[in-house]
Amino acid sequence: MISRTLHPWRMSYQRAVETQERLRRAIRVTPLSRAPRLVAGADASYETGGDIFFAAVIVFSLTPWREVDRAGAWGRVAFPYIPGLLSFREAPILLQAFRKLRVAPDLIIFDSQGIAHPRRMGLAAHMGLLLSIPAIGCAKSRLIGDYREPGKRAGSRSPLMHEHARIGTVLRTRDGVKPVFVSPGHLIDHSGAARWVMKCCRGFRLPEPTRQAHILANGLRRGRSAHR
């Protein structure tokens, strides 16, 4: 896979914020141009007490449902942990994993925020721009916004709002479990993001592509620790 170069990764806090403000103008919240055949999930894991980061991406075919490709990468993070600037810390190594894929997905789900972010530039939005592929953020917790609790049945949802604008969907993916926070990253709209997250949930709270990517990232981390 090929990614775009939009900016350097080493920069000050203020420059990173300014970069997000500039990039947000390029984000497109719009219906998918076509139904995806291949959906990827991406996630990351950190070495306990260290600054080594492990990234994983797994691609699934939707019909029939099967894994078609996977890739991982690891490296030392070069940007400090600052809330709201996660992509500057994680994206460079995630991009290394994506570049190893043999097939390009039509849609990517990230275990992170999309536009449900103070500057509308969460990791899924940033990565969607870098890869020029429709991207969804599906986070386990809320970063910003207000909402009404959705119904208890799977598929129940309510809008996530911030400053009188919709920034995402609070989605119940299984009966009685905590909802997830879904937001468009790039090249997809709110209804499409919620729809495809639901389609990819296969009996678990989290969509299967990101759930499996999480397992792979943790496996990479444990494998490196075992060989040190």
C-alpha positions as CSV (number, residue, x, y, z in Angstrom):
1,M,0.0,0.0,0.0
2,I,1.0,3.6,-0.7
3,S,0.5,6.4,1.8
4,R,0.7,10.2,1.2
5,T,3.3,12.5,2.9
6,L,1.3,15.4,4.3
7,H,3.8,16.7,6.9
8,P,6.8,15.8,9.0
9,W,6.2,13.8,12.1
10,R,8.6,15.5,14.4
11,M,7.2,18.8,15.5
12,S,6.2,20.9,18.5
13,Y,2.9,20.7,20.3
14,Q,1.7,24.0,18.7
15,R,2.8,22.9,15.2
16,A,0.9,19.6,15.6
17,V,-2.3,21.4,16.6
18,E,-1.9,23.8,13.7
19,T,-1.4,20.8,11.4
20,Q,-4.6,19.2,12.6
21,E,-6.5,22.4,12.1
22,R,-5.2,22.6,8.5
23,L,-5.8,18.9,7.7
24,R,-9.4,18.9,9.1
25,R,-10.4,21.0,6.0
26,A,-9.6,18.0,3.8
27,I,-11.8,15.5,5.7
28,R,-14.9,14.4,3.8
29,V,-17.9,13.0,5.7
30,T,-19.7,11.6,2.7
31,P,-21.5,8.3,1.8
32,L,-19.2,5.5,0.6
33,S,-18.8,5.6,-3.2
34,R,-19.2,1.8,-3.3
35,A,-19.9,-1.1,-0.9
36,P,-16.6,-2.5,0.4
37,R,-15.4,-6.1,-0.3
38,L,-12.4,-6.0,1.9
39,V,-12.4,-4.5,5.4
40,A,-9.3,-4.0,7.6
41,G,-9.0,-3.5,11.3
42,A,-6.0,-1.7,12.9
43,D,-4.8,-1.5,16.5
44,A,-1.7,-1.0,18.6
45,S,0.0,-2.1,21.7
46,Y,2.7,-0.6,23.8
47,E,5.5,-2.3,25.7
48,T,4.9,-2.1,29.4
49,G,6.9,0.7,30.9
50,G,8.7,1.4,27.7
51,D,8.4,3.4,24.5
52,I,8.2,0.6,22.0
53,F,5.0,0.5,19.9
54,F,3.5,-2.5,18.1
55,A,1.1,-1.9,15.2
56,A,-1.1,-4.6,13.6
57,V,-3.6,-4.6,10.7
58,I,-5.7,-7.5,9.4
59,V,-7.8,-7.5,6.3
60,F,-11.0,-9.6,6.0
61,S,-13.2,-10.5,3.0
62,L,-16.8,-9.8,3.8
63,T,-18.3,-12.5,1.5
64,P,-17.4,-15.1,2.5
65,W,-16.0,-13.9,5.8
66,R,-12.4,-14.8,5.9
67,E,-9.0,-13.3,6.6
68,V,-7.1,-12.5,3.5
69,D,-4.0,-10.6,4.8
70,R,-2.2,-9.4,7.9
71,A,0.8,-7.3,8.7
72,G,2.6,-6.0,11.8
73,A,5.3,-3.5,12.6
74,W,7.1,-2.2,15.7
75,G,9.4,0.7,16.5
76,R,10.3,3.3,19.1
77,V,7.8,6.2,19.4
78,A,9.2,9.6,18.7
79,F,6.3,11.8,19.9
80,P,5.2,12.2,23.6
81,Y,1.8,11.1,24.8
82,I,-0.4,14.2,24.6
83,P,-4.2,13.8,24.6
84,G,-5.7,14.8,21.3
85,L,-2.4,14.2,19.4
86,L,-2.4,10.4,19.4
87,S,-1.9,10.2,15.7
88,F,1.5,11.9,15.8
89,R,2.6,9.2,18.2
90,E,1.1,6.1,16.5
91,A,0.5,6.8,12.8
92,P,4.2,6.4,11.7
93,I,4.4,2.8,12.8
94,L,0.9,2.0,11.8
95,L,1.8,3.2,8.3
96,Q,4.7,0.7,8.3
97,A,2.3,-2.1,8.9
98,F,-0.1,-0.9,6.2
99,R,2.8,-0.7,3.7
100,K,3.4,-4.4,4.2
101,L,0.0,-5.5,3.1
102,R,-0.3,-7.3,-0.2
103,V,-3.9,-6.3,-0.7
104,A,-5.5,-2.9,-0.2
105,P,-8.7,-2.8,1.9
106,D,-11.7,-0.8,0.7
107,L,-12.5,0.3,4.3
108,I,-10.5,0.5,7.5
109,I,-11.8,0.4,11.1
110,F,-9.5,1.8,13.8
111,D,-9.7,1.3,17.5
112,S,-9.7,5.1,18.0
113,Q,-11.6,8.3,17.2
114,G,-12.5,9.7,13.8
115,I,-14.0,13.2,13.8
116,A,-15.2,12.7,17.4
117,H,-12.2,14.8,18.5
118,P,-11.8,18.4,19.7
119,R,-10.3,19.4,16.3
120,R,-12.2,16.7,14.3
121,M,-8.8,15.0,13.6
122,G,-8.6,11.7,15.6
123,L,-6.3,8.9,14.5
124,A,-8.9,7.4,12.1
125,A,-9.4,10.7,10.4
126,H,-5.7,11.3,10.1
127,M,-5.0,7.8,8.8
128,G,-7.8,8.0,6.3
129,L,-6.3,11.1,4.8
130,L,-2.8,9.5,4.7
131,L,-4.0,6.3,3.0
132,S,-6.8,7.9,0.9
133,I,-9.1,5.1,2.0
134,P,-12.5,5.3,3.8
135,A,-11.9,5.1,7.5
136,I,-14.0,4.7,10.7
137,G,-13.1,5.3,14.3
138,C,-14.7,2.8,16.7
139,A,-13.6,3.7,20.2
140,K,-14.4,1.9,23.5
141,S,-14.8,5.2,25.3
142,R,-15.9,8.8,24.6
143,L,-13.3,11.5,24.1
144,I,-15.7,14.5,23.7
145,G,-19.4,15.1,23.1
146,D,-22.8,14.6,24.7
147,Y,-25.4,11.9,24.1
148,R,-28.4,10.0,25.3
149,E,-27.9,6.4,26.3
150,P,-29.1,4.2,23.5
151,G,-31.5,1.3,24.0
152,K,-30.3,-2.0,25.4
153,R,-30.8,-4.0,22.3
154,A,-28.1,-4.6,19.7
155,G,-28.3,-2.0,16.9
156,S,-29.7,0.7,19.2
157,R,-27.9,4.0,18.7
158,S,-28.0,7.7,19.5
159,P,-26.1,10.7,18.0
160,L,-23.0,12.0,19.7
161,M,-23.1,15.8,19.6
162,H,-20.5,18.5,20.3
163,E,-21.1,22.3,19.9
164,H,-24.4,21.7,18.2
165,A,-22.9,19.4,15.5
166,R,-23.0,15.7,15.2
167,I,-19.6,14.1,15.6
168,G,-20.5,10.4,15.9
169,T,-22.8,7.6,16.9
170,V,-23.2,5.9,20.3
171,L,-23.8,2.3,19.1
172,R,-24.9,-0.8,21.1
173,T,-23.3,-3.7,19.3
174,R,-24.6,-6.5,21.6
175,D,-27.6,-6.7,23.8
176,G,-26.9,-5.2,27.2
177,V,-23.2,-4.5,26.7
178,K,-21.6,-1.0,26.9
179,P,-21.9,0.9,23.7
180,V,-19.0,1.9,21.4
181,F,-18.4,5.4,20.0
182,V,-18.3,5.3,16.2
183,S,-17.3,8.3,14.1
184,P,-16.4,8.8,10.5
185,G,-12.8,9.2,9.8
186,H,-12.7,10.1,6.1
187,L,-14.8,9.3,3.0
188,I,-17.8,7.8,4.9
189,D,-20.8,9.3,6.6
190,H,-22.4,8.7,10.1
191,S,-24.9,6.2,9.0
192,G,-22.4,4.2,6.9
193,A,-19.9,4.2,9.7
194,A,-22.4,2.7,12.2
195,R,-23.8,0.3,9.6
196,W,-20.4,-1.2,8.7
197,V,-19.3,-1.5,12.3
198,M,-22.5,-3.5,13.1
199,K,-21.9,-5.7,10.0
200,C,-18.4,-6.5,11.3
201,C,-19.4,-7.3,14.9
202,R,-19.5,-11.1,15.0
203,G,-20.8,-11.9,18.4
204,F,-18.5,-9.5,20.3
205,R,-18.8,-5.9,21.5
206,L,-16.0,-4.8,19.1
207,P,-15.9,-5.3,15.3
208,E,-14.0,-8.4,14.4
209,P,-11.3,-6.7,12.3
210,T,-10.1,-4.5,15.2
211,R,-10.6,-7.2,17.8
212,Q,-8.3,-9.5,15.8
213,A,-5.8,-6.7,15.2
214,H,-5.7,-6.1,18.9
215,I,-4.9,-9.8,19.5
216,L,-2.1,-9.6,16.8
217,A,-0.6,-6.5,18.3
218,N,-0.5,-8.0,21.7
219,G,1.1,-11.1,20.3
220,L,3.8,-9.1,18.6
221,R,4.5,-7.4,21.9
222,R,4.7,-10.6,23.9
223,G,6.8,-12.3,21.2
224,R,9.4,-9.6,21.4
225,S,9.4,-9.7,25.2
226,A,10.0,-13.4,25.1
227,H,13.1,-13.1,22.9
228,R,14.8,-10.3,24.8
